Amino acid sequence: MSKNKKAMVVTAATLATTVFLSGCGLFGGEDTKKIDPPQDVTLMENGDAVNEKVTTETNETGKEAVESSIQTELYLIDKNGYVVSQTMELPKKEGVAQQALEYLVANGPVEQMLPNGFRAVLPADTQMTVNIKNGTATVDFSKEFATYKKEDEKRILQAVTWTLTQFDSVDKVKLQLNGTPLEAMPVNGTPIGGDLSRADGINVDNSDVVDITNTKAVTVYYIGGEEGAYYYVPVTKRVSNDQNDTITAIVNELVEGPAYASNLLSDFQSSVKLLDEPKIDDGKVTLNFNESIFGSLEEKMVSEHLLNSLVLSMTEQEGVNSVALTVNGKADVLSESGEKLAEPVTRPEKVNTGSF
């Protein structure tokens, strides 16, 4: 929404069911804290660390049967047409990257898990193989892949790329159709031009850009959904190359807010400003804001939605791992839950973990 007409979202206990931020100080104590139950971390054969959740049930013979699942981000399409990650518990199996794509197929196993308003990305009956080598995942789709609607073409490129690049072993993606490399998408001809990566953007918003050649891309997170079922939507925007400080440019885009007709929200007031240049030291960016960063000047707390959007947006930047907040140069900032943000806040392991 525009800077001068921007809806503020309700920030209450609903956040606990949508997404959490892990990081020292956010939930108190020095160790990383999560809202979700403890989970073990295991390494799959491709070297990726994934969250494994182990449960036991008693079968008909009276013996315990062990089942395990893996938290995986699936990039799906919401009711407004945005490509959004939803973290879901998938059965543990080898080949987690291929499994993730299999859960993007319409009428497949994801159908019983879809949150309200979301739909799968790939056409029904699409099959694929995924081969990962030297940081590149080569995906070979079956002929059914070419039956999607043309308006979904760029969404498919984004969903496949961002789903695969969540894994540590994948930086780039190549697409094939029945063994033939794709130079362009088969339905509407969107050029691929070789490797795909997150640098290509997601939910790209080029509105108000006059000369795109004199701009650079930044990805920021706005708020989608509705009260009781909010989630975070990445949007790639263009900022002028004249803005040498990318961190400040990201803050400005968060304050400016999403496009008016986007159906997205922001929790930043239009009067929020950085008082000093951002400082980056060993992966930590320190941001010194004016008091407009507080949701309420009386309580002087930073809303959870604002904090989440800020940290998610900042940690999309290479080399930024955590965010430290100060207000008027003072570090005694409180979160909405009343906890002191005594330590830098890190990105969550998984985004949008709620069940809606």
C-alpha positions as CSV (number, residue, x, y, z in Angstrom):
1,M,0.0,0.0,0.0
2,S,1.1,3.6,-0.5
3,K,3.1,5.6,2.0
4,N,0.3,7.9,2.8
5,K,-2.5,5.3,2.9
6,K,-1.2,2.2,4.5
7,A,-3.2,-0.2,6.7
8,M,-1.6,-1.4,10.0
9,V,-2.2,-5.0,10.9
10,V,-3.3,-6.3,14.3
11,T,-0.3,-7.7,16.1
12,A,-1.3,-10.1,18.9
13,A,-1.1,-13.7,19.8
14,T,-1.9,-14.6,16.2
15,L,1.8,-14.3,15.4
16,A,2.6,-17.3,17.5
17,T,0.6,-19.5,15.1
18,T,2.1,-18.0,11.9
19,V,5.8,-17.6,12.1
20,F,8.6,-17.2,14.7
21,L,12.0,-15.6,14.7
22,S,14.8,-17.6,16.2
23,G,17.7,-15.6,17.7
24,C,19.4,-14.7,20.9
25,G,17.4,-12.3,23.0
26,L,14.1,-12.4,21.1
27,F,12.4,-14.9,23.5
28,G,14.8,-14.4,26.4
29,G,17.9,-16.2,27.3
30,E,21.1,-16.6,25.4
31,D,20.2,-19.7,23.4
32,T,18.1,-19.8,20.3
33,K,14.4,-20.3,21.2
34,K,11.5,-21.5,19.1
35,I,7.8,-21.7,19.6
36,D,7.5,-25.1,18.0
37,P,8.4,-28.3,20.0
38,P,12.1,-29.3,20.0
39,Q,13.3,-31.0,16.8
40,D,16.4,-32.9,16.0
41,V,18.6,-31.8,13.0
42,T,19.7,-34.5,10.7
43,L,21.9,-34.5,7.5
44,M,20.5,-36.1,4.4
45,E,22.8,-37.7,1.8
46,N,23.2,-34.5,-0.2
47,G,24.6,-32.8,2.9
48,D,21.6,-30.6,3.6
49,A,20.6,-30.0,7.2
50,V,16.8,-30.5,7.7
51,N,14.5,-30.4,10.6
52,E,13.5,-33.9,11.5
53,K,10.5,-34.6,13.8
54,V,10.2,-38.1,15.2
55,T,7.0,-39.5,16.6
56,T,6.0,-42.9,17.9
57,E,2.7,-44.7,17.6
58,T,1.5,-48.1,18.7
59,N,0.6,-50.4,15.9
60,E,-1.9,-53.3,15.9
61,T,0.7,-55.7,17.3
62,G,1.3,-53.5,20.3
63,K,4.8,-52.5,19.1
64,E,5.8,-49.0,18.7
65,A,6.1,-47.8,15.1
66,V,8.5,-44.9,14.5
67,E,7.5,-42.2,12.0
68,S,9.6,-39.2,11.1
69,S,8.9,-36.1,9.1
70,I,10.9,-33.2,7.7
71,Q,10.0,-29.5,7.8
72,T,10.2,-28.3,4.3
73,E,9.3,-24.9,2.7
74,L,7.0,-25.3,-0.3
75,Y,6.4,-22.3,-2.5
76,L,2.8,-22.2,-3.4
77,I,0.3,-19.7,-4.9
78,D,-2.0,-17.8,-2.6
79,K,-5.4,-16.4,-3.4
80,N,-3.9,-13.1,-4.6
81,G,-1.5,-14.8,-7.0
82,Y,1.6,-14.4,-4.9
83,V,4.3,-17.1,-4.6
84,V,4.6,-17.7,-0.9
85,S,6.5,-20.3,1.2
86,Q,4.5,-22.5,3.6
87,T,6.5,-24.8,5.9
88,M,5.0,-28.3,6.0
89,E,5.9,-31.6,7.6
90,L,6.8,-34.0,4.9
91,P,7.5,-37.7,5.3
92,K,11.2,-38.4,5.8
93,K,12.8,-39.9,2.7
94,E,16.0,-39.7,0.6
95,G,16.1,-37.1,-2.0
96,V,14.4,-34.2,-0.1
97,A,14.9,-31.8,-3.0
98,Q,12.9,-33.9,-5.5
99,Q,10.3,-34.7,-2.8
100,A,9.8,-30.9,-2.3
101,L,9.0,-30.5,-6.0
102,E,6.6,-33.5,-5.9
103,Y,4.6,-31.6,-3.3
104,L,4.2,-28.7,-5.7
105,V,2.1,-30.8,-8.1
106,A,-1.7,-30.2,-8.3
107,N,-3.9,-33.2,-7.2
108,G,-0.8,-34.7,-5.6
109,P,0.0,-35.4,-1.9
110,V,0.0,-31.7,-1.0
111,E,-3.7,-31.3,-1.7
112,Q,-4.7,-32.5,1.7
113,M,-2.2,-30.1,3.3
114,L,-2.9,-26.8,1.5
115,P,-3.7,-23.9,3.8
116,N,-6.9,-22.0,3.0
117,G,-6.6,-19.9,-0.2
118,F,-3.5,-21.6,-1.4
119,R,-3.0,-23.9,-4.5
120,A,-0.3,-26.0,-5.9
121,V,2.0,-24.7,-8.6
122,L,2.8,-27.5,-11.1
123,P,0.2,-29.1,-13.4
124,A,-1.4,-32.4,-12.3
125,D,0.5,-35.6,-13.1
126,T,3.8,-33.8,-13.6
127,Q,6.7,-36.0,-12.8
128,M,10.4,-35.0,-12.4
129,T,13.9,-36.0,-11.5
130,V,16.3,-33.8,-9.7
131,N,20.1,-34.1,-10.1
132,I,22.3,-31.9,-7.9
133,K,25.9,-31.3,-8.8
134,N,28.3,-28.5,-7.9
135,G,25.5,-26.3,-6.5
136,T,23.2,-26.6,-9.4
137,A,20.0,-28.6,-9.4
138,T,19.0,-29.9,-12.8
139,V,15.3,-30.7,-13.0
140,D,13.9,-32.8,-15.8
141,F,10.1,-32.5,-16.1
142,S,7.8,-34.9,-17.9
143,K,5.6,-33.7,-20.8
144,E,2.7,-32.9,-18.4
145,F,4.8,-29.9,-17.2
146,A,3.9,-28.0,-20.4
147,T,0.1,-28.0,-19.6
148,Y,0.1,-25.1,-17.1
149,K,-1.8,-21.8,-17.7
150,K,0.3,-19.1,-19.2
151,E,-0.5,-16.7,-16.3
152,D,1.3,-19.1,-14.0
153,E,4.5,-19.3,-16.0
154,K,6.6,-16.9,-14.0
155,R,5.1,-18.1,-10.8
156,I,6.3,-21.6,-11.6
157,L,9.8,-20.4,-12.3
158,Q,9.9,-18.6,-9.0
159,A,8.3,-21.4,-7.0
160,V,10.6,-24.1,-8.3
161,T,13.7,-21.9,-7.9
162,W,12.9,-20.8,-4.4
163,T,11.8,-24.2,-3.2
164,L,15.0,-25.8,-4.4
165,T,17.4,-23.1,-3.2
166,Q,16.2,-23.5,0.4
167,F,18.6,-26.5,0.5
168,D,22.3,-25.7,1.3
169,S,23.5,-27.8,-1.7
170,V,21.5,-25.8,-4.3
171,D,22.4,-22.3,-5.5
172,K,21.2,-22.4,-9.0
173,V,18.5,-24.3,-11.0
174,K,18.4,-25.6,-14.6
175,L,15.2,-26.9,-16.2
176,Q,14.7,-29.6,-18.8
177,L,11.6,-31.0,-20.5
178,N,11.9,-34.7,-21.4
179,G,15.7,-34.5,-21.3
180,T,15.9,-31.3,-23.5
181,P,17.3,-28.2,-21.8
182,L,14.8,-25.3,-21.7
183,E,16.0,-22.0,-23.0
184,A,12.4,-20.6,-22.6
185,M,9.3,-21.7,-20.9
186,P,7.1,-23.9,-23.1
187,V,3.7,-22.2,-22.9
188,N,4.2,-18.4,-22.9
189,G,7.9,-18.3,-23.9
190,T,9.4,-16.6,-20.9
191,P,13.2,-16.7,-21.4
192,I,15.2,-18.7,-19.0
193,G,18.6,-17.9,-20.3
194,G,20.6,-20.6,-18.4
195,D,20.7,-20.9,-14.7
196,L,17.9,-19.7,-12.4
197,S,18.6,-18.3,-8.9
198,R,17.0,-16.2,-6.2
199,A,18.7,-13.2,-7.8
200,D,16.0,-13.4,-10.4
201,G,13.5,-12.3,-7.8
202,I,10.1,-13.3,-6.7
203,N,6.7,-11.6,-6.9
204,V,8.5,-8.9,-8.9
205,D,7.0,-5.4,-8.6
206,N,8.3,-3.0,-11.2
207,S,5.6,-0.4,-10.7
208,D,6.7,3.2,-10.6
209,V,10.0,2.2,-12.3
210,V,10.8,4.5,-15.3
211,D,14.3,3.3,-16.2
212,I,14.7,-0.3,-15.1
213,T,18.3,-0.4,-16.5
214,N,19.4,2.1,-13.8
215,T,18.0,0.0,-10.9
216,K,18.9,-3.0,-8.8
217,A,16.7,-5.6,-7.2
218,V,16.0,-5.9,-3.5
219,T,13.6,-8.4,-1.9
220,V,11.5,-7.3,1.1
221,Y,8.8,-9.1,3.1
222,Y,5.3,-7.7,3.5
223,I,2.3,-9.2,5.3
224,G,-0.3,-11.2,3.5
225,G,-3.4,-13.1,4.6
226,E,-5.9,-11.9,7.1
227,E,-6.3,-11.5,10.9
228,G,-5.6,-14.8,12.6
229,A,-3.9,-16.2,9.5
230,Y,-1.1,-13.7,8.5
231,Y,2.0,-14.8,6.6
232,Y,5.0,-13.2,5.1
233,V,5.2,-12.5,1.3
234,P,8.6,-11.8,-0.4
235,V,8.4,-9.1,-3.0
236,T,11.3,-8.1,-5.3
237,K,11.3,-4.4,-6.0
238,R,13.6,-2.1,-8.0
239,V,15.6,0.7,-6.3
240,S,17.8,3.2,-8.0
241,N,21.5,2.4,-8.5
242,D,22.1,5.9,-7.1
243,Q,21.2,4.4,-3.7
244,N,24.6,3.0,-2.7
245,D,23.4,1.8,0.7
246,T,21.3,-1.2,0.0
247,I,20.4,-1.7,3.6
248,T,18.9,1.8,3.8
249,A,17.1,1.2,0.5
250,I,15.4,-1.9,2.0
251,V,14.3,0.1,5.1
252,N,12.9,2.7,2.8
253,E,10.9,0.1,0.8
254,L,9.5,-1.3,4.0
255,V,8.4,2.1,5.2
256,E,7.0,3.0,1.8
257,G,5.0,-0.2,1.9
258,P,3.6,-2.5,-0.8
259,A,1.7,-1.2,-3.8
260,Y,-1.7,0.1,-3.1
261,A,-3.6,-2.5,-5.0
262,S,-1.4,-5.4,-3.8
263,N,-3.6,-6.7,-1.0
264,L,-0.5,-6.8,1.1
265,L,0.1,-4.9,4.4
266,S,3.0,-3.3,6.3
267,D,3.4,-2.6,10.0
268,F,5.8,0.3,9.4
269,Q,4.5,3.8,10.1
270,S,5.4,6.3,7.3
271,S,7.4,8.4,9.8
272,V,9.9,5.6,10.6
273,K,13.4,6.8,9.8
274,L,17.0,5.6,10.3
275,L,19.0,8.1,12.4
276,D,22.4,6.8,11.4
277,E,24.0,4.9,8.5
278,P,23.6,1.1,9.0
279,K,26.6,-0.6,10.5
280,I,27.6,-4.1,9.4
281,D,30.1,-6.1,11.4
282,D,30.7,-9.8,11.1
283,G,27.3,-10.6,9.6
284,K,25.4,-8.3,12.1
285,V,23.7,-5.2,10.9
286,T,22.9,-2.5,13.5
287,L,20.0,-0.2,12.7
288,N,19.3,2.9,14.8
289,F,15.7,4.1,14.3
290,N,13.7,7.1,15.6
291,E,10.9,6.4,18.0
292,S,8.4,5.9,15.2
293,I,9.6,2.3,15.1
294,F,7.5,1.7,18.2
295,G,4.0,0.5,17.6
296,S,3.0,2.6,20.6
297,L,4.9,5.5,22.0
298,E,3.4,4.8,25.4
299,E,4.5,1.2,25.6
300,K,7.6,1.7,23.5
301,M,7.6,-1.8,22.0
302,V,8.4,-3.0,18.5
303,S,5.6,-5.0,17.0
304,E,6.3,-8.7,16.1
305,H,5.2,-8.2,12.5
306,L,7.5,-5.2,12.0
307,L,10.4,-7.1,13.5
308,N,9.8,-10.2,11.5
309,S,9.4,-8.3,8.2
310,L,12.6,-6.4,9.0
311,V,14.7,-9.4,9.8
312,L,13.4,-11.5,6.9
313,S,14.2,-8.6,4.5
314,M,17.6,-7.9,5.9
315,T,18.8,-11.5,5.9
316,E,18.0,-11.9,2.2
317,Q,21.1,-9.8,1.7
318,E,24.3,-11.7,1.3
319,G,26.5,-11.4,4.3
320,V,23.7,-10.3,6.7
321,N,22.9,-13.0,9.3
322,S,21.3,-11.0,12.1
323,V,19.8,-7.6,13.0
324,A,20.4,-5.5,16.1
325,L,18.0,-2.7,16.8
326,T,18.6,0.6,18.7
327,V,16.2,3.5,19.1
328,N,17.8,7.0,19.5
329,G,21.1,5.1,20.0
330,K,19.8,3.1,23.0
331,A,19.7,-0.7,22.9
332,D,17.0,-1.3,25.5
333,V,14.3,-2.1,22.9
334,L,11.4,-4.3,23.8
335,S,9.5,-6.8,21.6
336,E,5.8,-6.9,21.6
337,S,5.9,-9.7,24.1
338,G,7.8,-7.4,26.5
339,E,11.2,-9.2,26.1
340,K,14.3,-7.1,25.7
341,L,16.0,-7.5,22.4
342,A,19.3,-7.7,24.1
343,E,21.0,-9.8,21.3
344,P,20.8,-9.6,17.5
345,V,17.8,-11.3,16.0
346,T,18.5,-14.0,13.4
347,R,16.4,-15.3,10.6
348,P,14.1,-18.3,11.4
349,E,15.1,-21.7,10.1
350,K,11.8,-21.9,8.3
351,V,9.2,-19.2,7.3
352,N,5.4,-19.3,7.7
353,T,5.1,-22.4,9.9
354,G,1.5,-21.9,11.0
355,S,-1.5,-24.1,10.2
356,F,-4.3,-21.9,8.8
